[in-house]
Amino acid sequence: MNDQPAYPLPCPEADSRFTYGLLIDIADQLQEHGYPRPIAARDLVALQQALFGFLYATEHNAPR
């Protein structure tokens, strides 16, 4: 097992992988694991922001 974290990644100008489809796939997985499906716009925006914060380094989560 590697102790080096894979995330966060450097924040790109654009990333074609970060799509609405990815968001829906994650919403599907949440539902499959017994969580309520996020369907309200507010829930989807919050999920998208949380995912972005996990994936990409920002001024708030950049490794030191």
Sequence and secondary structure as in RCSB ss.txt:
>XXXX:A:sequence
MNDQPAYPLPCPEADSRFTYGLLIDIADQLQEHGYPRPIAARDLVALQQALFGFLYATEHNAPR
>XXXX:A:secstr
   S   SB   S  TTS HHHHHHHHHHHHHTTS    SHHHHHHHHHHHHHHHB  TTT   
